[in-house]
Amino acid sequence: MSFQDDVAGVPSGAPRQDRTVPPSVAPTSRPTRTAALWVAVAVGLVVLVMLIVFFVQNQDMITVRFFGLQGTLALGTTLFIAAVGGGVLVALAGGARILQLRMANHRRRKGVGGPGAAP
């Protein structure tokens, strides 16, 4: 009989129970903000390397015409500017939708009797 069994009051002839926690019940560690930041930086660096490769491989000069203006730019730069412009349009549309939903939520809370409503 071990000291632990004696303290726990387990008779010496009784089968000993294993006190280890099974993996399905073991506490899991949650990812930290630092870990998430590290992953985001790593992904960002991979994207930047891919952009550099894209620019280096697409250096052919092309003529760009826009609303009567004309100029020559590298193909990679032109496509990158177009992609950023598209991203800005999507961000503006998403921001307008978020603002619309917040205003509707504010109106709904005010009408239902949210904070500051008379009893």
Biopython code that builds the backbone (N, CA, C, O; Angstrom):
import numpy as np
from Bio.PDB.StructureBuilder import StructureBuilder

atoms = [
    (1, "MET", "N", (0.851, -1.165, 0.000)),
    (1, "MET", "CA", (0.000, 0.000, 0.000)),
    (1, "MET", "C", (0.903, 1.236, 0.000)),
    (1, "MET", "O", (1.895, 1.312, 0.724)),
    (2, "SER", "N", (0.519, 2.193, -0.835)),
    (2, "SER", "CA", (1.313, 3.419, -0.913)),
    (2, "SER", "C", (0.785, 4.452, 0.070)),
    (2, "SER", "O", (-0.308, 4.313, 0.619)),
    (3, "PHE", "N", (1.573, 5.471, 0.275)),
    (3, "PHE", "CA", (1.175, 6.554, 1.181)),
    (3, "PHE", "C", (-0.090, 7.244, 0.681)),
    (3, "PHE", "O", (-0.959, 7.597, 1.477)),
    (4, "GLN", "N", (-0.199, 7.436, -0.625)),
    (4, "GLN", "CA", (-1.375, 8.104, -1.194)),
    (4, "GLN", "C", (-2.640, 7.279, -0.966)),
    (4, "GLN", "O", (-3.700, 7.828, -0.662)),
    (5, "ASP", "N", (-2.525, 5.955, -1.114)),
    (5, "ASP", "CA", (-3.681, 5.088, -0.878)),
    (5, "ASP", "C", (-4.078, 5.115, 0.596)),
    (5, "ASP", "O", (-5.265, 5.106, 0.923)),
    (6, "ASP", "N", (-3.087, 5.147, 1.480)),
    (6, "ASP", "CA", (-3.361, 5.179, 2.900)),
    (6, "ASP", "C", (-4.082, 6.465, 3.298)),
    (6, "ASP", "O", (-5.024, 6.435, 4.089)),
    (7, "VAL", "N", (-3.636, 7.590, 2.747)),
    (7, "VAL", "CA", (-4.259, 8.877, 3.053)),
    (7, "VAL", "C", (-5.669, 8.931, 2.475)),
    (7, "VAL", "O", (-6.574, 9.482, 3.103)),
    (8, "ALA", "N", (-5.862, 8.374, 1.303)),
    (8, "ALA", "CA", (-7.171, 8.399, 0.659)),
    (8, "ALA", "C", (-8.135, 7.405, 1.289)),
    (8, "ALA", "O", (-9.328, 7.441, 0.988)),
    (9, "GLY", "N", (-7.656, 6.524, 2.152)),
    (9, "GLY", "CA", (-8.531, 5.567, 2.811)),
    (9, "GLY", "C", (-8.877, 4.385, 1.940)),
    (9, "GLY", "O", (-9.921, 3.761, 2.135)),
    (10, "VAL", "N", (-8.018, 4.058, 0.971)),
    (10, "VAL", "CA", (-8.269, 2.927, 0.089)),
    (10, "VAL", "C", (-7.700, 1.675, 0.757)),
    (10, "VAL", "O", (-6.527, 1.656, 1.130)),
    (11, "PRO", "N", (-8.528, 0.615, 0.914)),
    (11, "PRO", "CA", (-8.006, -0.618, 1.505)),
    (11, "PRO", "C", (-6.912, -1.206, 0.626)),
    (11, "PRO", "O", (-6.916, -1.022, -0.591)),
    (12, "SER", "N", (-5.976, -1.912, 1.247)),
    (12, "SER", "CA", (-4.822, -2.421, 0.508)),
    (12, "SER", "C", (-5.207, -3.457, -0.535)),
    (12, "SER", "O", (-4.485, -3.608, -1.520)),
    (13, "GLY", "N", (-6.296, -4.168, -0.367)),
    (13, "GLY", "CA", (-6.686, -5.181, -1.337)),
    (13, "GLY", "C", (-7.517, -4.631, -2.492)),
    (13, "GLY", "O", (-7.727, -5.334, -3.481)),
    (14, "ALA", "N", (-7.997, -3.383, -2.390)),
    (14, "ALA", "CA", (-8.865, -2.816, -3.431)),
    (14, "ALA", "C", (-8.047, -2.443, -4.658)),
    (14, "ALA", "O", (-6.900, -2.009, -4.547)),
    (15, "PRO", "N", (-8.651, -2.617, -5.831)),
    (15, "PRO", "CA", (-7.921, -2.232, -7.048)),
    (15, "PRO", "C", (-7.672, -0.714, -7.058)),
    (15, "PRO", "O", (-8.527, 0.078, -6.662)),
    (16, "ARG", "N", (-6.509, -0.350, -7.507)),
    (16, "ARG", "CA", (-6.120, 1.064, -7.516)),
    (16, "ARG", "C", (-6.659, 1.737, -8.773)),
    (16, "ARG", "O", (-6.551, 1.201, -9.876)),
    (17, "GLN", "N", (-7.240, 2.915, -8.589)),
    (17, "GLN", "CA", (-7.768, 3.665, -9.724)),
    (17, "GLN", "C", (-6.682, 4.571, -10.272)),
    (17, "GLN", "O", (-5.913, 5.170, -9.521)),
    (18, "ASP", "N", (-6.633, 4.662, -11.585)),
    (18, "ASP", "CA", (-5.670, 5.544, -12.236)),
    (18, "ASP", "C", (-6.180, 6.980, -12.129)),
    (18, "ASP", "O", (-7.329, 7.258, -12.471)),
    (19, "ARG", "N", (-5.347, 7.872, -11.665)),
    (19, "ARG", "CA", (-5.780, 9.251, -11.443)),
    (19, "ARG", "C", (-5.424, 10.181, -12.599)),
    (19, "ARG", "O", (-5.543, 11.398, -12.457)),
    (20, "THR", "N", (-5.001, 9.656, -13.709)),
    (20, "THR", "CA", (-4.683, 10.518, -14.858)),
    (20, "THR", "C", (-5.966, 10.927, -15.558)),
    (20, "THR", "O", (-6.947, 10.184, -15.573)),
    (21, "VAL", "N", (-5.944, 12.102, -16.130)),
    (21, "VAL", "CA", (-7.121, 12.637, -16.817)),
    (21, "VAL", "C", (-7.057, 12.210, -18.281)),
    (21, "VAL", "O", (-6.037, 12.418, -18.938)),
    (22, "PRO", "N", (-8.133, 11.616, -18.801)),
    (22, "PRO", "CA", (-8.104, 11.217, -20.215)),
    (22, "PRO", "C", (-7.969, 12.443, -21.114)),
    (22, "PRO", "O", (-8.387, 13.536, -20.731)),
    (23, "PRO", "N", (-7.389, 12.275, -22.310)),
    (23, "PRO", "CA", (-7.165, 13.421, -23.207)),
    (23, "PRO", "C", (-8.448, 14.158, -23.582)),
    (23, "PRO", "O", (-8.412, 15.364, -23.829)),
    (24, "SER", "N", (-9.577, 13.458, -23.628)),
    (24, "SER", "CA", (-10.826, 14.116, -24.015)),
    (24, "SER", "C", (-11.326, 15.063, -22.925)),
    (24, "SER", "O", (-12.114, 15.964, -23.210)),
    (25, "VAL", "N", (-10.876, 14.871, -21.671)),
    (25, "VAL", "CA", (-11.328, 15.696, -20.564)),
    (25, "VAL", "C", (-10.252, 16.707, -20.158)),
    (25, "VAL", "O", (-10.536, 17.655, -19.426)),
    (26, "ALA", "N", (-9.030, 16.510, -20.628)),
    (26, "ALA", "CA", (-7.927, 17.386, -20.254)),
    (26, "ALA", "C", (-8.217, 18.814, -20.724)),
    (26, "ALA", "O", (-8.770, 19.021, -21.803)),
    (27, "PRO", "N", (-7.836, 19.794, -19.900)),
    (27, "PRO", "CA", (-8.082, 21.184, -20.307)),
    (27, "PRO", "C", (-7.270, 21.537, -21.549)),
    (27, "PRO", "O", (-6.116, 21.136, -21.699)),
    (28, "THR", "N", (-7.903, 22.293, -22.425)),
    (28, "THR", "CA", (-7.226, 22.686, -23.654)),
    (28, "THR", "C", (-6.747, 24.122, -23.516)),
    (28, "THR", "O", (-7.389, 24.942, -22.861)),
    (29, "SER", "N", (-5.631, 24.414, -24.130)),
    (29, "SER", "CA", (-5.121, 25.774, -24.084)),
    (29, "SER", "C", (-5.698, 26.562, -25.252)),
    (29, "SER", "O", (-5.806, 26.060, -26.371)),
    (30, "ARG", "N", (-6.058, 27.783, -24.971)),
    (30, "ARG", "CA", (-6.634, 28.651, -26.000)),
    (30, "ARG", "C", (-5.526, 29.464, -26.637)),
    (30, "ARG", "O", (-4.563, 29.833, -25.965)),
    (31, "PRO", "N", (-5.652, 29.753, -27.943)),
    (31, "PRO", "CA", (-4.628, 30.574, -28.587)),
    (31, "PRO", "C", (-4.644, 31.994, -28.016)),
    (31, "PRO", "O", (-5.703, 32.534, -27.695)),
    (32, "THR", "N", (-3.474, 32.578, -27.897)),
    (32, "THR", "CA", (-3.359, 33.922, -27.352)),
    (32, "THR", "C", (-3.395, 34.955, -28.471)),
    (32, "THR", "O", (-3.295, 34.612, -29.649)),
    (33, "ARG", "N", (-3.537, 36.206, -28.095)),
    (33, "ARG", "CA", (-3.512, 37.286, -29.086)),
    (33, "ARG", "C", (-2.153, 37.376, -29.740)),
    (33, "ARG", "O", (-2.051, 37.690, -30.925)),
    (34, "THR", "N", (-1.110, 37.103, -28.980)),
    (34, "THR", "CA", (0.237, 37.146, -29.544)),
    (34, "THR", "C", (0.405, 36.071, -30.614)),
    (34, "THR", "O", (1.018, 36.315, -31.653)),
    (35, "ALA", "N", (-0.133, 34.893, -30.363)),
    (35, "ALA", "CA", (-0.055, 33.816, -31.360)),
    (35, "ALA", "C", (-0.823, 34.198, -32.620)),
    (35, "ALA", "O", (-0.359, 33.948, -33.732)),
    (36, "ALA", "N", (-1.994, 34.804, -32.451)),
    (36, "ALA", "CA", (-2.780, 35.230, -33.605)),
    (36, "ALA", "C", (-2.042, 36.320, -34.387)),
    (36, "ALA", "O", (-2.064, 36.330, -35.618)),
    (37, "LEU", "N", (-1.391, 37.236, -33.668)),
    (37, "LEU", "CA", (-0.624, 38.283, -34.328)),
    (37, "LEU", "C", (0.543, 37.687, -35.105)),
    (37, "LEU", "O", (0.832, 38.110, -36.224)),
    (38, "TRP", "N", (1.209, 36.706, -34.510)),
    (38, "TRP", "CA", (2.331, 36.069, -35.180)),
    (38, "TRP", "C", (1.879, 35.379, -36.470)),
    (38, "TRP", "O", (2.560, 35.470, -37.492)),
    (39, "VAL", "N", (0.751, 34.700, -36.428)),
    (39, "VAL", "CA", (0.218, 34.040, -37.628)),
    (39, "VAL", "C", (-0.146, 35.084, -38.679)),
    (39, "VAL", "O", (0.130, 34.891, -39.863)),
    (40, "ALA", "N", (-0.761, 36.186, -38.258)),
    (40, "ALA", "CA", (-1.140, 37.238, -39.204)),
    (40, "ALA", "C", (0.090, 37.856, -39.861)),
    (40, "ALA", "O", (0.074, 38.133, -41.061)),
    (41, "VAL", "N", (1.149, 38.075, -39.096)),
    (41, "VAL", "CA", (2.383, 38.633, -39.666)),
    (41, "VAL", "C", (3.002, 37.647, -40.648)),
    (41, "VAL", "O", (3.466, 38.046, -41.716)),
    (42, "ALA", "N", (3.013, 36.375, -40.300)),
    (42, "ALA", "CA", (3.579, 35.359, -41.202)),
    (42, "ALA", "C", (2.802, 35.289, -42.511)),
    (42, "ALA", "O", (3.400, 35.225, -43.585)),
    (43, "VAL", "N", (1.473, 35.301, -42.428)),
    (43, "VAL", "CA", (0.643, 35.269, -43.642)),
    (43, "VAL", "C", (0.869, 36.541, -44.463)),
    (43, "VAL", "O", (0.957, 36.486, -45.689)),
    (44, "GLY", "N", (0.964, 37.685, -43.781)),
    (44, "GLY", "CA", (1.218, 38.946, -44.478)),
    (44, "GLY", "C", (2.544, 38.931, -45.211)),
    (44, "GLY", "O", (2.636, 39.430, -46.333)),
    (45, "LEU", "N", (3.575, 38.364, -44.595)),
    (45, "LEU", "CA", (4.871, 38.285, -45.263)),
    (45, "LEU", "C", (4.821, 37.392, -46.497)),
    (45, "LEU", "O", (5.437, 37.703, -47.516)),
    (46, "VAL", "N", (4.097, 36.294, -46.407)),
    (46, "VAL", "CA", (3.957, 35.410, -47.576)),
    (46, "VAL", "C", (3.243, 36.147, -48.711)),
    (46, "VAL", "O", (3.639, 36.034, -49.871)),
    (47, "VAL", "N", (2.198, 36.898, -48.380)),
    (47, "VAL", "CA", (1.472, 37.664, -49.396)),
    (47, "VAL", "C", (2.382, 38.719, -50.016)),
    (47, "VAL", "O", (2.356, 38.914, -51.232)),
    (48, "LEU", "N", (3.180, 39.398, -49.206)),
    (48, "LEU", "CA", (4.093, 40.414, -49.745)),
    (48, "LEU", "C", (5.137, 39.797, -50.674)),
    (48, "LEU", "O", (5.459, 40.378, -51.710)),
    (49, "VAL", "N", (5.665, 38.634, -50.318)),
    (49, "VAL", "CA", (6.627, 37.967, -51.196)),
    (49, "VAL", "C", (5.962, 37.610, -52.525)),
    (49, "VAL", "O", (6.562, 37.760, -53.589)),
    (50, "MET", "N", (4.715, 37.134, -52.453)),
    (50, "MET", "CA", (3.995, 36.803, -53.689)),
    (50, "MET", "C", (3.760, 38.059, -54.528)),
    (50, "MET", "O", (3.842, 37.993, -55.755)),
    (51, "LEU", "N", (3.473, 39.195, -53.903)),
    (51, "LEU", "CA", (3.301, 40.444, -54.646)),
    (51, "LEU", "C", (4.600, 40.886, -55.312)),
    (51, "LEU", "O", (4.583, 41.364, -56.447)),
    (52, "ILE", "N", (5.721, 40.731, -54.617)),
    (52, "ILE", "CA", (7.007, 41.092, -55.211)),
    (52, "ILE", "C", (7.277, 40.233, -56.431)),
    (52, "ILE", "O", (7.709, 40.741, -57.466)),
    (53, "VAL", "N", (7.024, 38.935, -56.320)),
    (53, "VAL", "CA", (7.211, 38.039, -57.472)),
    (53, "VAL", "C", (6.290, 38.458, -58.616)),
    (53, "VAL", "O", (6.701, 38.447, -59.776)),
    (54, "PHE", "N", (5.057, 38.823, -58.300)),
    (54, "PHE", "CA", (4.104, 39.261, -59.327)),
    (54, "PHE", "C", (4.616, 40.501, -60.048)),
    (54, "PHE", "O", (4.563, 40.567, -61.276)),
    (55, "PHE", "N", (5.113, 41.487, -59.296)),
    (55, "PHE", "CA", (5.620, 42.715, -59.917)),
    (55, "PHE", "C", (6.839, 42.442, -60.787)),
    (55, "PHE", "O", (6.959, 42.995, -61.880)),
    (56, "VAL", "N", (7.737, 41.597, -60.310)),
    (56, "VAL", "CA", (8.959, 41.307, -61.062)),
    (56, "VAL", "C", (8.639, 40.574, -62.364)),
    (56, "VAL", "O", (9.292, 40.810, -63.380)),
    (57, "GLN", "N", (7.651, 39.696, -62.344)),
    (57, "GLN", "CA", (7.324, 38.919, -63.538)),
    (57, "GLN", "C", (6.436, 39.678, -64.524)),
    (57, "GLN", "O", (6.294, 39.241, -65.666)),
    (58, "ASN", "N", (5.839, 40.793, -64.125)),
    (58, "ASN", "CA", (4.929, 41.539, -64.999)),
    (58, "ASN", "C", (5.396, 42.977, -65.154)),
    (58, "ASN", "O", (4.725, 43.913, -64.718)),
    (59, "GLN", "N", (6.555, 43.138, -65.780)),
    (59, "GLN", "CA", (7.129, 44.467, -65.953)),
    (59, "GLN", "C", (6.939, 45.017, -67.360)),
    (59, "GLN", "O", (7.524, 46.048, -67.692)),
    (60, "ASP", "N", (6.148, 44.367, -68.188)),
    (60, "ASP", "CA", (5.895, 44.871, -69.532)),
    (60, "ASP", "C", (5.152, 46.198, -69.426)),
    (60, "ASP", "O", (4.208, 46.322, -68.646)),
    (61, "MET", "N", (5.570, 47.182, -70.203)),
    (61, "MET", "CA", (4.920, 48.492, -70.190)),
    (61, "MET", "C", (3.677, 48.440, -71.067)),
    (61, "MET", "O", (3.716, 47.924, -72.184)),
    (62, "ILE", "N", (2.575, 48.977, -70.555)),
    (62, "ILE", "CA", (1.327, 49.027, -71.308)),
    (62, "ILE", "C", (0.780, 50.448, -71.253)),
    (62, "ILE", "O", (1.124, 51.231, -70.368)),
    (63, "THR", "N", (-0.084, 50.762, -72.223)),
    (63, "THR", "CA", (-0.733, 52.071, -72.260)),
    (63, "THR", "C", (-2.088, 51.952, -71.565)),
    (63, "THR", "O", (-2.882, 51.060, -71.861)),
    (64, "VAL", "N", (-2.329, 52.875, -70.635)),
    (64, "VAL", "CA", (-3.577, 52.879, -69.877)),
    (64, "VAL", "C", (-4.333, 54.151, -70.228)),
    (64, "VAL", "O", (-3.775, 55.248, -70.205)),
    (65, "ARG", "N", (-5.617, 53.987, -70.556)),
    (65, "ARG", "CA", (-6.474, 55.138, -70.859)),
    (65, "ARG", "C", (-7.637, 55.135, -69.867)),
    (65, "ARG", "O", (-8.286, 54.111, -69.656)),
    (66, "PHE", "N", (-7.892, 56.311, -69.255)),
    (66, "PHE", "CA", (-8.956, 56.408, -68.263)),
    (66, "PHE", "C", (-9.519, 57.813, -68.308)),
    (66, "PHE", "O", (-8.812, 58.773, -68.002)),
    (67, "PHE", "N", (-10.803, 57.951, -68.692)),
    (67, "PHE", "CA", (-11.498, 59.241, -68.777)),
    (67, "PHE", "C", (-10.692, 60.281, -69.551)),
    (67, "PHE", "O", (-10.545, 61.420, -69.108)),
    (68, "GLY", "N", (-10.191, 59.894, -70.668)),
    (68, "GLY", "CA", (-9.469, 60.833, -71.523)),
    (68, "GLY", "C", (-8.005, 60.991, -71.171)),
    (68, "GLY", "O", (-7.256, 61.590, -71.943)),
    (69, "LEU", "N", (-7.575, 60.479, -70.041)),
    (69, "LEU", "CA", (-6.163, 60.530, -69.662)),
    (69, "LEU", "C", (-5.459, 59.307, -70.229)),
    (69, "LEU", "O", (-6.069, 58.253, -70.404)),
    (70, "GLN", "N", (-4.182, 59.456, -70.511)),
    (70, "GLN", "CA", (-3.432, 58.355, -71.093)),
    (70, "GLN", "C", (-2.040, 58.329, -70.476)),
    (70, "GLN", "O", (-1.435, 59.378, -70.255)),
    (71, "GLY", "N", (-1.541, 57.153, -70.202)),
    (71, "GLY", "CA", (-0.200, 57.017, -69.644)),
    (71, "GLY", "C", (0.300, 55.597, -69.790)),
    (71, "GLY", "O", (-0.460, 54.683, -70.108)),
    (72, "THR", "N", (1.573, 55.426, -69.555)),
    (72, "THR", "CA", (2.150, 54.084, -69.623)),
    (72, "THR", "C", (2.607, 53.674, -68.223)),
    (72, "THR", "O", (3.236, 54.445, -67.500)),
    (73, "LEU", "N", (2.276, 52.466, -67.878)),
    (73, "LEU", "CA", (2.646, 51.885, -66.590)),
    (73, "LEU", "C", (3.040, 50.428, -66.798)),
    (73, "LEU", "O", (2.716, 49.821, -67.819)),
    (74, "ALA", "N", (3.736, 49.887, -65.824)),
    (74, "ALA", "CA", (4.041, 48.460, -65.862)),
    (74, "ALA", "C", (2.746, 47.679, -65.631)),
    (74, "ALA", "O", (1.870, 48.117, -64.886)),
    (75, "LEU", "N", (2.640, 46.530, -66.276)),
    (75, "LEU", "CA", (1.433, 45.718, -66.182)),
    (75, "LEU", "C", (1.137, 45.325, -64.729)),
    (75, "LEU", "O", (-0.011, 45.414, -64.294)),
    (76, "GLY", "N", (2.144, 44.895, -63.981)),
    (76, "GLY", "CA", (1.939, 44.496, -62.590)),
    (76, "GLY", "C", (1.417, 45.636, -61.743)),
    (76, "GLY", "O", (0.523, 45.449, -60.917)),
    (77, "THR", "N", (1.977, 46.823, -61.948)),
    (77, "THR", "CA", (1.522, 47.995, -61.195)),
    (77, "THR", "C", (0.088, 48.343, -61.552)),
    (77, "THR", "O", (-0.707, 48.676, -60.674)),
    (78, "THR", "N", (-0.244, 48.271, -62.811)),
    (78, "THR", "CA", (-1.602, 48.580, -63.258)),
    (78, "THR", "C", (-2.617, 47.619, -62.643)),
    (78, "THR", "O", (-3.657, 48.045, -62.142)),
    (79, "LEU", "N", (-2.315, 46.335, -62.683)),
    (79, "LEU", "CA", (-3.233, 45.349, -62.102)),
    (79, "LEU", "C", (-3.341, 45.517, -60.587)),
    (79, "LEU", "O", (-4.420, 45.334, -60.023)),
    (80, "PHE", "N", (-2.233, 45.863, -59.921)),
    (80, "PHE", "CA", (-2.264, 46.076, -58.487)),
    (80, "PHE", "C", (-3.137, 47.277, -58.133)),
    (80, "PHE", "O", (-3.915, 47.219, -57.181)),
    (81, "ILE", "N", (-3.014, 48.357, -58.888)),
    (81, "ILE", "CA", (-3.850, 49.541, -58.654)),
    (81, "ILE", "C", (-5.321, 49.202, -58.853)),
    (81, "ILE", "O", (-6.173, 49.650, -58.087)),
    (82, "ALA", "N", (-5.620, 48.413, -59.879)),
    (82, "ALA", "CA", (-7.009, 48.015, -60.121)),
    (82, "ALA", "C", (-7.548, 47.161, -58.960)),
    (82, "ALA", "O", (-8.695, 47.326, -58.544)),
    (83, "ALA", "N", (-6.712, 46.250, -58.444)),
    (83, "ALA", "CA", (-7.146, 45.401, -57.323)),
    (83, "ALA", "C", (-7.376, 46.231, -56.064)),
    (83, "ALA", "O", (-8.352, 46.005, -55.349)),
    (84, "VAL", "N", (-6.500, 47.181, -55.786)),
    (84, "VAL", "CA", (-6.670, 48.034, -54.608)),
    (84, "VAL", "C", (-7.931, 48.883, -54.759)),
    (84, "VAL", "O", (-8.676, 49.073, -53.798)),
    (85, "GLY", "N", (-8.169, 49.396, -55.980)),
    (85, "GLY", "CA", (-9.392, 50.170, -56.231)),
    (85, "GLY", "C", (-10.641, 49.335, -55.992)),
    (85, "GLY", "O", (-11.610, 49.828, -55.415)),
    (86, "GLY", "N", (-10.634, 48.088, -56.423)),
    (86, "GLY", "CA", (-11.769, 47.196, -56.168)),
    (86, "GLY", "C", (-11.954, 46.935, -54.683)),
    (86, "GLY", "O", (-13.081, 46.898, -54.190)),
    (87, "GLY", "N", (-10.836, 46.751, -53.962)),
    (87, "GLY", "CA", (-10.918, 46.541, -52.519)),
    (87, "GLY", "C", (-11.488, 47.754, -51.798)),
    (87, "GLY", "O", (-12.245, 47.608, -50.838)),
    (88, "VAL", "N", (-11.128, 48.953, -52.256)),
    (88, "VAL", "CA", (-11.664, 50.174, -51.655)),
    (88, "VAL", "C", (-13.171, 50.252, -51.874)),
    (88, "VAL", "O", (-13.910, 50.626, -50.964)),
    (89, "LEU", "N", (-13.634, 49.901, -53.076)),
    (89, "LEU", "CA", (-15.077, 49.917, -53.348)),
    (89, "LEU", "C", (-15.824, 48.922, -52.462)),
    (89, "LEU", "O", (-16.901, 49.234, -51.953)),
    (90, "VAL", "N", (-15.270, 47.744, -52.277)),
    (90, "VAL", "CA", (-15.896, 46.737, -51.415)),
    (90, "VAL", "C", (-15.924, 47.228, -49.970)),
    (90, "VAL", "O", (-16.927, 47.057, -49.277)),
    (91, "ALA", "N", (-14.820, 47.841, -49.507)),
    (91, "ALA", "CA", (-14.770, 48.357, -48.137)),
    (91, "ALA", "C", (-15.807, 49.473, -47.938)),
    (91, "ALA", "O", (-16.453, 49.534, -46.892)),
    (92, "LEU", "N", (-15.969, 50.345, -48.922)),
    (92, "LEU", "CA", (-16.966, 51.408, -48.816)),
    (92, "LEU", "C", (-18.379, 50.836, -48.744)),
    (92, "LEU", "O", (-19.188, 51.279, -47.929)),
    (93, "ALA", "N", (-18.676, 49.856, -49.588)),
    (93, "ALA", "CA", (-19.999, 49.229, -49.569)),
    (93, "ALA", "C", (-20.237, 48.519, -48.234)),
    (93, "ALA", "O", (-21.328, 48.615, -47.671)),
    (94, "GLY", "N", (-19.232, 47.811, -47.725)),
    (94, "GLY", "CA", (-19.369, 47.125, -46.441)),
    (94, "GLY", "C", (-19.543, 48.108, -45.294)),
    (94, "GLY", "O", (-20.345, 47.872, -44.390)),
    (95, "GLY", "N", (-18.794, 49.211, -45.323)),
    (95, "GLY", "CA", (-18.934, 50.236, -44.291)),
    (95, "GLY", "C", (-20.307, 50.875, -44.300)),
    (95, "GLY", "O", (-20.880, 51.141, -43.243)),
    (96, "ALA", "N", (-20.845, 51.125, -45.503)),
    (96, "ALA", "CA", (-22.191, 51.696, -45.601)),
    (96, "ALA", "C", (-23.229, 50.728, -45.043)),
    (96, "ALA", "O", (-24.174, 51.152, -44.378)),
    (97, "ARG", "N", (-23.064, 49.447, -45.304)),
    (97, "ARG", "CA", (-24.006, 48.450, -44.798)),
    (97, "ARG", "C", (-23.923, 48.339, -43.268)),
    (97, "ARG", "O", (-24.950, 48.228, -42.598)),
    (98, "ILE", "N", (-22.716, 48.369, -42.722)),
    (98, "ILE", "CA", (-22.553, 48.311, -41.266)),
    (98, "ILE", "C", (-23.201, 49.525, -40.620)),
    (98, "ILE", "O", (-23.886, 49.398, -39.605)),
    (99, "LEU", "N", (-22.992, 50.694, -41.196)),
    (99, "LEU", "CA", (-23.608, 51.909, -40.672)),
    (99, "LEU", "C", (-25.133, 51.810, -40.729)),
    (99, "LEU", "O", (-25.819, 52.214, -39.790)),
    (100, "GLN", "N", (-25.655, 51.279, -41.821)),
    (100, "GLN", "CA", (-27.100, 51.104, -41.967)),
    (100, "GLN", "C", (-27.649, 50.170, -40.890)),
    (100, "GLN", "O", (-28.688, 50.459, -40.296)),
    (101, "LEU", "N", (-26.970, 49.063, -40.633)),
    (101, "LEU", "CA", (-27.420, 48.107, -39.610)),
    (101, "LEU", "C", (-27.332, 48.702, -38.207)),
    (101, "LEU", "O", (-28.213, 48.464, -37.380)),
    (102, "ARG", "N", (-26.282, 49.469, -37.931)),
    (102, "ARG", "CA", (-26.160, 50.102, -36.612)),
    (102, "ARG", "C", (-27.277, 51.108, -36.385)),
    (102, "ARG", "O", (-27.845, 51.171, -35.294)),
    (103, "MET", "N", (-27.597, 51.893, -37.406)),
    (103, "MET", "CA", (-28.669, 52.881, -37.262)),
    (103, "MET", "C", (-30.011, 52.182, -37.038)),
    (103, "MET", "O", (-30.809, 52.622, -36.210)),
    (104, "ALA", "N", (-30.261, 51.095, -37.772)),
    (104, "ALA", "CA", (-31.512, 50.354, -37.599)),
    (104, "ALA", "C", (-31.577, 49.742, -36.203)),
    (104, "ALA", "O", (-32.638, 49.754, -35.579)),
    (105, "ASN", "N", (-30.467, 49.210, -35.703)),
    (105, "ASN", "CA", (-30.423, 48.633, -34.368)),
    (105, "ASN", "C", (-30.655, 49.715, -33.305)),
    (105, "ASN", "O", (-31.356, 49.482, -32.320)),
    (106, "HIS", "N", (-30.068, 50.891, -33.510)),
    (106, "HIS", "CA", (-30.269, 51.996, -32.569)),
    (106, "HIS", "C", (-31.738, 52.417, -32.534)),
    (106, "HIS", "O", (-32.302, 52.643, -31.463)),
    (107, "ARG", "N", (-32.348, 52.519, -33.704)),
    (107, "ARG", "CA", (-33.768, 52.895, -33.769)),
    (107, "ARG", "C", (-34.644, 51.843, -33.091)),
    (107, "ARG", "O", (-35.595, 52.180, -32.386)),
    (108, "ARG", "N", (-34.316, 50.564, -33.309)),
    (108, "ARG", "CA", (-35.096, 49.473, -32.706)),
    (108, "ARG", "C", (-34.980, 49.492, -31.187)),
    (108, "ARG", "O", (-35.979, 49.327, -30.487)),
    (109, "ARG", "N", (-33.770, 49.693, -30.674)),
    (109, "ARG", "CA", (-33.585, 49.739, -29.226)),
    (109, "ARG", "C", (-34.289, 50.946, -28.608)),
    (109, "ARG", "O", (-34.856, 50.849, -27.520)),
    (110, "LYS", "N", (-34.251, 52.064, -29.295)),
    (110, "LYS", "CA", (-34.895, 53.268, -28.781)),
    (110, "LYS", "C", (-36.409, 53.079, -28.732)),
    (110, "LYS", "O", (-37.064, 53.535, -27.795)),
    (111, "GLY", "N", (-36.960, 52.411, -29.733)),
    (111, "GLY", "CA", (-38.401, 52.186, -29.788)),
    (111, "GLY", "C", (-38.878, 51.157, -28.792)),
    (111, "GLY", "O", (-40.009, 51.263, -28.317)),
    (112, "VAL", "N", (-38.075, 50.169, -28.452)),
    (112, "VAL", "CA", (-38.462, 49.091, -27.555)),
    (112, "VAL", "C", (-38.392, 49.525, -26.097)),
    (112, "VAL", "O", (-39.046, 48.931, -25.239)),
    (113, "GLY", "N", (-37.610, 50.547, -25.814)),
    (113, "GLY", "CA", (-37.465, 50.987, -24.431)),
    (113, "GLY", "C", (-36.090, 50.688, -23.904)),
    (113, "GLY", "O", (-35.934, 50.160, -22.803)),
    (114, "GLY", "N", (-35.123, 51.015, -24.667)),
    (114, "GLY", "CA", (-33.726, 50.780, -24.267)),
    (114, "GLY", "C", (-33.308, 51.748, -23.183)),
    (114, "GLY", "O", (-34.145, 52.319, -22.485)),
    (115, "PRO", "N", (-31.997, 51.928, -23.048)),
    (115, "PRO", "CA", (-31.492, 52.819, -22.002)),
    (115, "PRO", "C", (-32.039, 54.236, -22.164)),
    (115, "PRO", "O", (-32.077, 54.769, -23.273)),
    (116, "GLY", "N", (-32.454, 54.830, -21.076)),
    (116, "GLY", "CA", (-32.934, 56.205, -21.114)),
    (116, "GLY", "C", (-34.426, 56.329, -21.388)),
    (116, "GLY", "O", (-34.953, 57.440, -21.443)),
    (117, "ALA", "N", (-35.108, 55.210, -21.561)),
    (117, "ALA", "CA", (-36.550, 55.269, -21.840)),
    (117, "ALA", "C", (-37.315, 55.499, -20.541)),
    (117, "ALA", "O", (-36.889, 55.062, -19.472)),
    (118, "ALA", "N", (-38.436, 56.181, -20.645)),
    (118, "ALA", "CA", (-39.274, 56.472, -19.467)),
    (118, "ALA", "C", (-39.993, 55.201, -19.027)),
    (118, "ALA", "O", (-40.407, 54.412, -19.877)),
    (119, "PRO", "N", (-40.155, 54.977, -17.710)),
    (119, "PRO", "CA", (-40.829, 53.747, -17.218)),
    (119, "PRO", "C", (-42.305, 53.724, -17.478)),
    (119, "PRO", "O", (-42.981, 52.759, -17.120)),
]
sb = StructureBuilder()
sb.init_structure("model")
sb.init_model(0)
sb.init_chain("A")
sb.init_seg("    ")
for serial, (resi, resn, name, xyz) in enumerate(atoms, 1):
    if name == "N":
        sb.init_residue(resn, " ", resi, " ")
    sb.init_atom(name, np.array(xyz, "f"), 0.0, 1.0, " ", f" {name:<3s}", serial, name[0])
structure = sb.get_structure()
